[in-house]
Amino acid sequence: MSSQWIADRTRSFDSSGIRRVFDLASKMRDPINLSIGQPDFDVPDEIRQACIAAIESGKNGYALTQGMPVLRDKLQQQVDAEYGHADRKVFVSSGTSGGLVLAMLSLVNPGDEVIVFDPYFVMYDSLVKLVGGRTVLVDTYPDFRVHLDRVAESITERTKMIIVNSPANPTGVVLSDAELRGLARLAAERNVVLVSDEIYRSFCYDEPFVSPARYNDQTLVIDGFSKSHAMTGWRLGFVHGPAAVIDTMLKLQQYTFVCAPQPAQWAGAVAMDVGVERYVDQYRRKRDLLLEGIGDLYEIVKPGGAFYVFPRAPRGTGGEFVQRAIEHNLLIIPGGIFSRRDTHFRISYAADDRVIERGIEVLRTLARE
């Protein structure tokens, strides 16, 4: 009887395959874990101390829905300085995932189409389905670049939104200024909402970060502190865009997430002044370590950011290759979780150097089998 009570909207997608790998990791002895998209460094000390101070001084109640002034005002000043848009408002969300949920609820009607680039972050497709929309996948294989002609051909009278993620999960690819400018202008010309997921913007290794909001003042930007400052469990994100959209998202936040955790917001204000350059340098080196270790045996598009590599499986499907890796105590993610294709697999190099080196040894062995 109880299974009959489950709402139909939940049946259109499955639990995240990544979470299943995490569950598997918890049961293995000393796994070589290159699956987790979470920084391996700790939250910087001054940020931790700021959160402790907030808690100890009684800042533990509900926060303002739009965010506490200590953080929101600081974010607004930063956004204004970067873009100079007359109509660009910011609010504090309960993580970037919370921002994505609110964006979908605020903008996508049942039957609307949302363009997503394949491969994609796992949450995009499921959230589109959750609100009754239809995901339209635009293929980016084999180079994982945005081809504007493919995007233009995919836009119909039902297209409401395009989601772009640069630097990207799972490929690590950073789109060029020209690609993002073209995408921004295409969205403006066709009156389609452009949502830019910029959670990895701090992790650009070879070229400066570019936001499409620079070229389209209606772009909705979703960002946060989870990756840049290792605050994944603090659920602290922010969103900025046109006031009408932000106000609608805030209305929905009142009745869903309510607010982001107040102590984390006081710490977030401190985090804005904590540079992460040393971590970016470390991750650039980790990327190079991994590419030098397996680049001669695998087909890889060199990632320019984030902390992922997305190689092609040397034989068989990505899922079959990952199963063989697990038999060698190596945890990686099958590419089919992120894509309609099952040809690749994702490696996260957000790990200690020794773990990466152990992973390289296994991957070299697997490639030669």
Secondary structure, DSSP 8 states (H G I E B T S, - for coil): -GGGGS-GGGGGS---HHHHHHHHHTTSSS-EE----S-SS---HHHHHHHHHHHHTT--S---TT--HHHHHHHHHHHHHHH--SS-EEEEESHHHHHHHHHHHHH--TT-EEEEEES--HHHHHHHHHTT-EEEEEE-TTTT---HHHHHHH--TTEEEEEEESS-TTT-----HHHHHHHHHHHHHHT-EEEEE-TTTT-BSSS----GGGT-TT-EEEEESTTTTS-GGG--EEEEE-HHHHHHHHHHHHTTT----HHHHHHHHHHTTS--HHHHHHHHHHHHHHHHHHTTTS------BTTEE--B-SSS-HHHHHHHHHHTTEE-EEGGGSSS--SBEEEE--S-HHHHHHHHHHHHHHHT-
